[in-house]
Amino acid sequence: MANDRPAARRRYAARMPLEERREALLDAALRVLGRDGYGQLTISAIAAEAGVTRPVVYDAYGGIDPLLHALLDRTQQRATDAALALIPAGGVPVELDRWLLDAADGLLQAVQEDPETWRPVLGLTDGAPPAVRERIESTLVLLRGFVADVLRTNLGPETDLDVEVVAHSLVTLVQEFARLLLARPDEYPKERLLAAYAGMLAVRLRT
C-alpha cells in the first residue's frame, strides 16, 4: 500500500543578508567553543548550533579556518575595545590608585556581561591552538603598553619604578581575577575581587 503521508520537508535556513548570516554563525561558533572547546569546533557543530545546513556555513566562510580567523578577529576586537575604553586619553593625569581600581571594576564588569567572548581571551577554553595563544598574547602586550603609559604619565620621569614590570603585573593580576570570576563566580564574586584589589593598592605605587 502506498504511503499517503506527505514526505518530510527539508528544513532550510531563513534567508538573511550575508553579513548578518556571518555574525550569526560566529555567535554559534562562540557558543560551541565555550561549551565544548576548540577540538569540537567543526563545520557540522557550528551548523547544528546555528540551526542551518553545512552548505550554509561553507557559503558564508568557505571552511573552518576562515571562520576561526574571523572569530578570532571579532573576539580580539571586542575584548580590546572594552579594555581600551577604560584607558584615559593620552597624557591626561588621573588619580592613579582610583583609576586602577575603576579600570579593574570596568574590565570585570565587561567580562561578567559577555562571558562567551572573554572565556577564550582568558585562556579558559580547552585546546587553544597556537594561533589563538598568539592572539591572546598580542592583546595583552597592547594592554600592558597602555597601562605603562598611564603609570609613566602620572608618576613622572623622576620615578625609579620600572613601569613596564608593574604594568605587566597589574594586567596579569586583573586577568587572573577575571578568570576566577568566570570559573568560580560563587566563590569569587566581583565585589570580593575588587575589595582584594583595593587592599593591594593600599600599598601605594609611590614612595
Salt bridges, closest charged atoms under 4 A:
GLU19 OE2 - ARG22 NH1 2.99
GLU23 OE1 - ARG74 NH1 2.85
ASP27 OD1 - ARG74 NH2 2.88
ASP36 OD2 - ARG35 NE 3.27
GLU49 OE2 - ARG31 NE 2.92
GLU49 OE1 - ARG35 NH2 2.99
ASP73 OD1 - ARG135 NH2 2.74
ASP97 OD2 - ARG204 NH1 2.82
ASP102 OD1 - ARG98 NH2 3.02
ASP105 OD1 - LYS190 NZ 2.81
GLU137 OE2 - ARG144 NH1 2.91
ASP149 OD1 - ARG152 NH1 2.90
GLU164 OE2 - ARG152 NH2 2.41
GLU176 OE1 - ARG179 NH1 3.12
GLU187 OE1 - ARG184 NH2 2.87
